[in-house]
Amino acid sequence: MAEKSVNADTEIFPFPGKVRSTVWAYFGFGKTKQGPPIKENLNMQSVICKLCRKLYVNKGNITNLQQHLDKHHRHQVDLPPESASTPTPKKEKTTQPKIDFQLRPVGNVSLEKKRKLDDHVHKLIVGKALPLSLVDSPFFKNFVKELDPRYKPPSRYDVQKSLDGKMRQMTVKLQNELPPVGGHLAITHDGWTSCATESYDTVTAHFINSNWELRSAVLQTTKVEGSHTGEHIAERLKEMVSDWNIPVPTAVTDNAANERKAIQLLGWERFGCYGHRLNLAVKNSLDVPEVSRILGKSRKIVTLFHQSTSLNDCLLDKQILVYSDTRNLIGHKLINDVPTRWNSTLAMLRRLSEQIAAILAIASDDKLNINKTTCNNLRSYCLLLRNKILLKA
């Protein structure tokens, strides 16, 4: 609806910019400010007909403008069949739909999926002997959240409760599989010390099941308090047999006096550990004065390097120089032997034989900031080893 007309001397300016409809050829805008005919200087709220100078409100579309031309200037204008009421349809752009591979959390995981994931967490903790506090660690939670934001790991209390339930299930399953009273069963028993200097003993059962399959299972690992006498060991083994309701077993232990006495008090048949007896036999052969002297010198060399980080750094530098053609020898550290494992003594001698050239290079280098006594000891030890044992091998 037209509001009023403008004066004949009012200058009318075209639409400032590109237009689609030819209707804008008959309409324009008046100025409100001095300057070029841009939107900032024109009265964009009102539209003026160039034919009759009627003033209309600019509604943002051309419907009222088309109606004005059809009603008042039907024979004066030459418009194409398009009209304001039927605007030219825009061409639809055909674009390739984008595939979004990002995972988005949608609710929670299913109950079956959560049980499966919880079970994997339990296996991780048990299999790697990790503390239950793992599930409370923010780093573990962030890792799980990155894998699947929908999964909420169990709490420490839930893990403890689930593991207790699994232990009861495995106990029942193992009891059904173990030979009944009157059957045949063998056990291995030994004591050990944890990293926290706490004493434990472990009993492992070995048997043939109803399908003639050889099976092994840990029956118990218990903390040992007090003295490790044969009487105490016998008492714990007797309680173990009663708790599991198994036949009187044949025991395999090492040759320690308390182990032998415990089995003797129980009246069980006992066999000594083959590996332990083999270690004792080899150990006796290593007590030969000539061999014992060589092993003593070897242990002193290894101890020197284990007690000095600077010597280890020098060893790596000399390895790079001496073994430039055999890169697989670079980075090897010296190995110390363990009294209860004869093969560790063999590994110590082999590693010294391999690294003898690098060790001699350290002992012969006066530029290194190494104690003179240490260099002399290294030189004498290495020469003795090379001349008497290693070169003969």
N, C-alpha and C positions, 0 to 999 in steps of 0.2 A: 504494500500500500504506500502510495506516494505521500510524503509529508508536506512538501512545498516545492516551489520552483526557485531557481537561482536567477540572478540578473543576467542580462544578455551580454554584459561586458566581462562576466566571470570567465576566466580562462580554464579550460578543461584539459587535463593531462591524462594520457593513456595509463593502463595498468603497468606498474613498475616491475617488469619481469616477464618471463615466458608465460603464455596462456595457451590452452588447448582449444577452447570454444571460440568460434567467430563472433559470438554475442558481444565479446569485449571490444569489438570494433565500433560499437555504437554507445559505449558507456565509458566514463572516465571519472577522475577525481579532482577536487579542488585543492588549492594550496592553503596551508596554515602557517607556513614559515617561508622565509626567503631562502633561496638556494636552488640547487638542482632538483628535478622532479623524482625524488626517491621517497621510499616509504616514510622515512623520518620527517620529511617536509610536507607530505600530502595528508589529507583528511581521509584515512582509509576506512572510517566508520560510515561514510555516506558515499553513494554512487549517483552520478549525474548522467542523465540521458542526453546525448549530444544532439538528438533531433528536436526534442521538446524542452530540454533543460529541466525536466522533472527530477526531483531529488528523492532517492530511495535509501533505505537502511541496508548496509552491506551485511548480509546474514551469513556470509561464508560460502554460499552456493549461488547458482545463477537461475534458480527456478522463478523467482519473482521478476527477474530481468527478462527472461524469455516470455513470461506471461504479458509483460508490458509491451514488448515488441509485437506479439501476436494480436493484442487488443487494439493498440493505437497506431502502429506503423506497419500493418500487414503488407501494404502495397509499396512501402518505401524501402524496405530492406530486402536483401537477397541472401537468405540463410540456407545452409545445406540441410538435409533431412534430419540431422541430429538435433536434439533439443535438450533442454535442461532436465526435463523429466526422464529422458532416456540417455544418460551420458554414455560416452564411448567406453565400452568395457576395456579394462586393462588386460594386456596380454600376460597370461600367467607364465612365470618363469619356471622352466623345468630344470630342477637342480637335483643332483645325486644326493639321496638321503645319507646323512652322516651316521655311522655306526659308533656308538659310545660303548667302549669296552670297560669303562670304569665300574667297579663293583660298588653298589650302594646298599647300605644296610636297610633291609626291609624286615622289621619286626625281629624276632628272635629265631635262632636255629631250632629245628624240630627236636623233640625229646629224644628220638632215636639217634640223631646226629650228635647231640650233646653228650649222650652216654658214650658214644664211640670216641669222641674227642677227650672226654674225661678219662677214659680207659687208656688212651695214649699218653696222657699226662702221668697217670699212675705208673705205666711201664717205663717212662723216662726217668722218674724219680727212683724206682726200684732198680732198674737196669744199670743206671750210672751211680747209684748210691748217693743221690743228692738229698740235701735237707728238705724237710717239708716246707720250710719258709720260702722255697723257690716260688710258690704260687702267690706269695704276698709281695714279691719283688716288683717294683715299678718297671724295671727293665723287661721282665718277663711279661707283664701285663701289656706294655706298649708293643712288644713283639707279637703277642697274640692278637691285639687289636688291629695291627697292621695286616695280619693274615686274614682275619675275619672279624670285622667290628661287631657282628651279631653274637659272637660266642663270648660268654663270660666264664672265665676259668673258675674252678672250685676253690673254696677257701681252705686254709690249712686244716680246720676242724673237719671239713667234708672229706678231705684227702685221707686224714687219719682214720675216720670212720669207715671209708670205703676200703682202705687197705686192711683194716681189722676184719672186715667182712670177707675179703678175698682170702685172707690167711685161713679163716675158718673153713671156707669152701675147699681150699687146696689141702687142708688137713684131712677133711673127710674123704676127698678124692684119693689122697695118698694112702690113708688107712685101708681103703677098699682094695688098693692095688698091692700093698705090702703082703708078703707071705704070712699066713696065719701061724699060730703057735703049733710047733711040730714041723714047720717048714725049714727052709735053709736061707740064711742071710749073712752077709758080711758087712762090717762097718770099718771105716777108717776114722781115727781120732787123733787130734793134735791140738796143742795150745799155740797161741800167737799173741802178739802185742800190737795194739792199734797205735796210730800216730799220736794219740793223746796219752800214750803210755798206760793204757788200761789192758788188763789181761782178759783174754777170751779163750774158749775152746769150742771146737766145731766137730760135730759127728755127722758123717755122711754114710748113707746106706747104699749097698750095691746088691742087686738081686735080679733074678730072671722072672718076668711076669708070666701070666697064663698064656700069652701069645708067644712065648719063648723069645722075648726081647730083653736084652740086657739094659737095665735101668739104673740110674743113680739119682739120689735125692738127699738134700741136706735136711737132716731131722731136727737139728737144733744148733744154735750158736748162742752160748750163754756167757755172761760176764763172770769171771772167777774172782772171788774175794777171799783173802786169806792166803795161807800157804798152799803151794801146789804139791801136796803130798800124795802118795799113792792111795791112801785111805780116802781122801777127798775126791780124787778122780774116780775111784771105784764107786763111791756113793752116788755121784752124779750119773754115771753110766747105768747104774742099777735103776735109778728113778726114770731115766730115759726109756729103758726097755719096758718098764711098767706103764708109763704114760702112753706109749705107742702100741702096747699089747703085741709085741713081736716075739719071735722065737729067740732063744739064746744064740747070739751071733758069734761068728768068727771074727776076731779083731785084728786089724793091721795097724801097727803104731811104729814110731821110731824106736831107737834102742836106748832111750832115756831110762834111767833107773826107776823114776816114779811111774812111767807108763808100764814098764814090765811088772812092777809090783802091783799096780791096780788090776791088771788082767789076771795076775796070779791069785789075788784075793777073791776075785769073782769066780775063779775056776773055769774061765773061758779058754778056748783054743786061741793061740796068738801066733801071728806071723810078723816078722820084722819087715819094715819097709825096704823094698829092693833098692830104690833110689838112695835111701839113707845108707844102706850097707855098701853100695857102690861108692858113695862119697867117702865113707870111712876107709875103704880099700885104697882109693886113689890118694887120700890124704896121708896114709901111711907111707905110700911110695914117694910122696913129696917131702917126707921127713929125712930123706937121704942128705947128708951134710952138704954135698956139692949143689944139689938142687935147692935145698933150703937157703943156701947163701945167695943164689941167684934170685930167688923169689923175694928175699929180704931187700936186696938192692932195688928190685923192680918196684916193690911197694913204696920204698923211699922216694923214688922218682915220681911216681903217681901222686904221692902225698904232697910233695913240693908244689906240683902244679894245681892240686886241688885247694891248697891253702893260699895261693897267690893269684890274684886276678891279672897282675902285670905279666906274670909268666905265661898265662893263658893267651894274653894279647900278643906277646912275642911269638908264641907257638904258631898262631894264625898267620902272622906276618912272614915267618920263615916257611910255613907250608906253601904260601903263595909263590915264594921265590924258588924253593927246592922242587916242588911238585907242579910246576907250571905245565908240564906235558901230561900229567895224570891228574886232572882236575877232581877226580872222585876221591882223592885223598885229602883234599882241603876241607877244613872245618871239623875234622875228627878230633875229639877230645880223648884224653887218656882214660882208661877204665881201671877201676879198683876191683879187686876180687872180694868175694864173700866166703867166709870159712865154711858155710854149710852147702856151698855149691861148687864142686870141683871144676865145672865147665867155665865158671867165671874166672878162675885162675888162667885157664887156657885163653880166654878172651883178652885178659890183661896182657899176657905175653905176646899175643898176635898183634895187638894195637901198638905195643912198644916196638915190636919188630918193624911194623909199618912206618912208624914215626921216628925211628932212630936217627935218620939223617937230619930232620928238622930240629931235634933236640940237641944234637951235636953242634949244629949251626948256632944255636942260642948260646951254648957253653963256650964257643970259640969266638963270639963277637964281643970285643972289648968296648965297643961303643954303647952297648946297652947298659942302662942304669940298673944293674943287677949285682947283688952282694957277691963279693969275690969267693967267699966260702961256698955259696950256692953253686956258682959256676964250676968250681973245682969238683964239688960232689957230683954234679951232673956229668961232667966229663969222665970222671973215674967210673961212675956207675955204667954209663953208656958203653965205654970201652970194654968193661968187663962183660957186659951182656953180649956185645957184638962178637967178641973174640971167643967166648966159651960156649955160648948157647945158640944165639940167633943165627949166626952165619953158618953153623953146622946144620941147622934145620933147613 
